[in-house]
Amino acid sequence: MYIKTKIISKTRQVFGQTYYLYDNCSKYILSINFPPSTSSSQPYAHDTIIRTVAGMGGKIAGIRIYRYQNKTEWFYAYLIIRLDNDLIEINISCEDALKIALHEKLPIWVQNKILNSVGIKITKSLLESSLNHPI
């Protein structure tokens, strides 16, 4: 089962960038970290993908984050494309998928077991301890 989330923040540091996804229903936050990318004069992959899908007459419907690998701390994603009356899922790097979702304001679905295993459940006691006073 997939849970609809949204990007609530994106931070950039020396060690890379982090996207923060939030599930409003079950109150989970999921952080996804990426190492720094090397700059290049080549076009960005996510921009090329957006233009390619549009050139084919398709529309990007959203992304699905379907797997998390503990050993590498990598997330795996599908790009969901609507072409004619068909939905097509294409395996894509999670970083490019999130960049596309942010740029195109697309829905992001995360598999429930990923949120439960590596997400942070937002509770009243967590907020109180973080703020150092009762709510």
C-alpha beads as a LAMMPS data file, in Angstrom:
LAMMPS data file: protein, C-alpha beads

135 atoms
134 bonds

1 atom types
1 bond types

-500.0 500.0 xlo xhi
-500.0 500.0 ylo yhi
-500.0 500.0 zlo zhi

Masses

1 110.0

Atoms # bond

1 1 1 0.000 0.000 0.000
2 1 1 1.268 3.487 -0.872
3 1 1 0.739 6.594 1.244
4 1 1 0.491 10.018 -0.390
5 1 1 3.157 12.416 0.889
6 1 1 4.473 15.826 -0.052
7 1 1 7.829 17.555 0.051
8 1 1 7.828 19.954 2.986
9 1 1 11.467 20.997 2.867
10 1 1 14.663 20.618 0.894
11 1 1 18.016 21.491 2.426
12 1 1 21.431 21.713 0.834
13 1 1 24.626 21.197 2.807
14 1 1 28.265 20.506 2.019
15 1 1 27.620 16.757 2.311
16 1 1 24.693 16.813 -0.148
17 1 1 21.019 17.600 0.006
18 1 1 18.081 16.248 1.948
19 1 1 14.427 16.119 0.968
20 1 1 11.830 15.884 3.744
21 1 1 8.542 14.170 2.882
22 1 1 5.492 14.397 5.136
23 1 1 2.448 12.150 5.442
24 1 1 -0.361 14.251 6.887
25 1 1 -2.619 11.286 7.754
26 1 1 -0.325 9.157 9.892
27 1 1 2.031 12.053 10.790
28 1 1 5.327 10.577 9.548
29 1 1 8.330 12.518 8.259
30 1 1 10.747 10.756 5.943
31 1 1 14.168 12.247 5.207
32 1 1 15.948 11.200 2.020
33 1 1 19.614 12.180 1.685
34 1 1 21.645 12.458 -1.512
35 1 1 25.396 13.008 -1.853
36 1 1 26.602 16.174 -3.562
37 1 1 26.337 16.058 -7.320
38 1 1 29.098 17.173 -9.608
39 1 1 28.336 20.218 -11.698
40 1 1 28.252 19.749 -15.425
41 1 1 27.452 21.722 -18.536
42 1 1 25.135 18.888 -19.589
43 1 1 21.378 19.330 -19.109
44 1 1 19.994 17.879 -15.903
45 1 1 18.413 14.429 -16.245
46 1 1 15.149 15.505 -14.631
47 1 1 14.731 18.392 -17.117
48 1 1 15.430 16.045 -20.031
49 1 1 12.885 13.524 -18.721
50 1 1 10.178 16.192 -18.356
51 1 1 10.760 17.421 -21.928
52 1 1 10.907 13.862 -23.332
53 1 1 7.615 12.805 -21.727
54 1 1 5.904 15.987 -22.964
55 1 1 7.344 15.437 -26.469
56 1 1 5.839 11.931 -26.514
57 1 1 2.429 13.403 -25.695
58 1 1 2.505 11.971 -22.183
59 1 1 1.917 13.499 -18.786
60 1 1 3.789 12.712 -15.590
61 1 1 1.162 11.661 -13.043
62 1 1 3.393 11.282 -9.963
63 1 1 6.107 9.199 -8.375
64 1 1 6.160 6.102 -6.195
65 1 1 8.924 5.366 -3.739
66 1 1 8.720 1.591 -3.568
67 1 1 11.875 0.321 -1.878
68 1 1 14.479 1.209 0.715
69 1 1 17.733 -0.702 1.054
70 1 1 19.229 -0.567 4.556
71 1 1 22.801 -1.449 3.590
72 1 1 23.197 1.405 1.120
73 1 1 20.464 3.686 2.510
74 1 1 19.153 4.057 -1.046
75 1 1 15.547 4.666 -1.994
76 1 1 14.103 3.378 -5.260
77 1 1 11.366 5.129 -7.227
78 1 1 9.062 4.824 -10.204
79 1 1 7.995 7.702 -12.395
80 1 1 4.322 7.258 -13.289
81 1 1 3.522 8.436 -16.808
82 1 1 0.066 8.684 -18.362
83 1 1 0.275 8.035 -22.099
84 1 1 -3.045 7.856 -23.922
85 1 1 -5.162 5.733 -21.540
86 1 1 -2.252 3.788 -20.080
87 1 1 -0.233 4.298 -16.913
88 1 1 3.422 3.394 -17.331
89 1 1 5.894 3.032 -14.445
90 1 1 9.530 3.728 -15.247
91 1 1 12.340 3.017 -12.806
92 1 1 14.160 6.275 -12.055
93 1 1 16.661 7.504 -9.497
94 1 1 14.878 8.706 -6.389
95 1 1 16.746 12.017 -6.559
96 1 1 15.568 12.719 -10.121
97 1 1 12.047 11.590 -9.198
98 1 1 11.894 14.045 -6.289
99 1 1 13.297 16.868 -8.421
100 1 1 10.609 16.187 -11.034
101 1 1 7.885 16.025 -8.361
102 1 1 9.051 19.325 -6.865
103 1 1 9.349 21.056 -10.251
104 1 1 6.020 19.761 -11.602
105 1 1 4.136 19.834 -8.250
106 1 1 3.344 16.105 -8.487
107 1 1 1.978 13.734 -5.850
108 1 1 4.503 11.446 -4.164
109 1 1 3.411 8.049 -2.876
110 1 1 5.634 6.177 -0.435
111 1 1 5.137 2.536 0.433
112 1 1 3.625 2.272 3.914
113 1 1 6.284 -0.173 5.138
114 1 1 9.008 2.370 4.263
115 1 1 7.327 5.091 6.316
116 1 1 6.879 2.683 9.226
117 1 1 10.466 1.413 9.159
118 1 1 12.555 4.550 8.447
119 1 1 10.111 7.432 8.891
120 1 1 9.789 9.427 12.105
121 1 1 6.363 9.326 13.749
122 1 1 5.417 12.837 14.917
123 1 1 3.839 12.564 18.371
124 1 1 2.972 15.054 21.076
125 1 1 5.742 13.733 23.352
126 1 1 8.310 14.032 20.511
127 1 1 7.297 17.655 19.939
128 1 1 7.374 18.433 23.646
129 1 1 10.842 16.936 24.099
130 1 1 12.108 18.737 20.989
131 1 1 10.762 22.081 22.187
132 1 1 11.759 21.482 25.817
133 1 1 8.323 22.416 27.164
134 1 1 4.791 20.954 27.272
135 1 1 2.353 21.702 24.496

Bonds

1 1 1 2
2 1 2 3
3 1 3 4
4 1 4 5
5 1 5 6
6 1 6 7
7 1 7 8
8 1 8 9
9 1 9 10
10 1 10 11
11 1 11 12
12 1 12 13
13 1 13 14
14 1 14 15
15 1 15 16
16 1 16 17
17 1 17 18
18 1 18 19
19 1 19 20
20 1 20 21
21 1 21 22
22 1 22 23
23 1 23 24
24 1 24 25
25 1 25 26
26 1 26 27
27 1 27 28
28 1 28 29
29 1 29 30
30 1 30 31
31 1 31 32
32 1 32 33
33 1 33 34
34 1 34 35
35 1 35 36
36 1 36 37
37 1 37 38
38 1 38 39
39 1 39 40
40 1 40 41
41 1 41 42
42 1 42 43
43 1 43 44
44 1 44 45
45 1 45 46
46 1 46 47
47 1 47 48
48 1 48 49
49 1 49 50
50 1 50 51
51 1 51 52
52 1 52 53
53 1 53 54
54 1 54 55
55 1 55 56
56 1 56 57
57 1 57 58
58 1 58 59
59 1 59 60
60 1 60 61
61 1 61 62
62 1 62 63
63 1 63 64
64 1 64 65
65 1 65 66
66 1 66 67
67 1 67 68
68 1 68 69
69 1 69 70
70 1 70 71
71 1 71 72
72 1 72 73
73 1 73 74
74 1 74 75
75 1 75 76
76 1 76 77
77 1 77 78
78 1 78 79
79 1 79 80
80 1 80 81
81 1 81 82
82 1 82 83
83 1 83 84
84 1 84 85
85 1 85 86
86 1 86 87
87 1 87 88
88 1 88 89
89 1 89 90
90 1 90 91
91 1 91 92
92 1 92 93
93 1 93 94
94 1 94 95
95 1 95 96
96 1 96 97
97 1 97 98
98 1 98 99
99 1 99 100
100 1 100 101
101 1 101 102
102 1 102 103
103 1 103 104
104 1 104 105
105 1 105 106
106 1 106 107
107 1 107 108
108 1 108 109
109 1 109 110
110 1 110 111
111 1 111 112
112 1 112 113
113 1 113 114
114 1 114 115
115 1 115 116
116 1 116 117
117 1 117 118
118 1 118 119
119 1 119 120
120 1 120 121
121 1 121 122
122 1 122 123
123 1 123 124
124 1 124 125
125 1 125 126
126 1 126 127
127 1 127 128
128 1 128 129
129 1 129 130
130 1 130 131
131 1 131 132
132 1 132 133
133 1 133 134
134 1 134 135
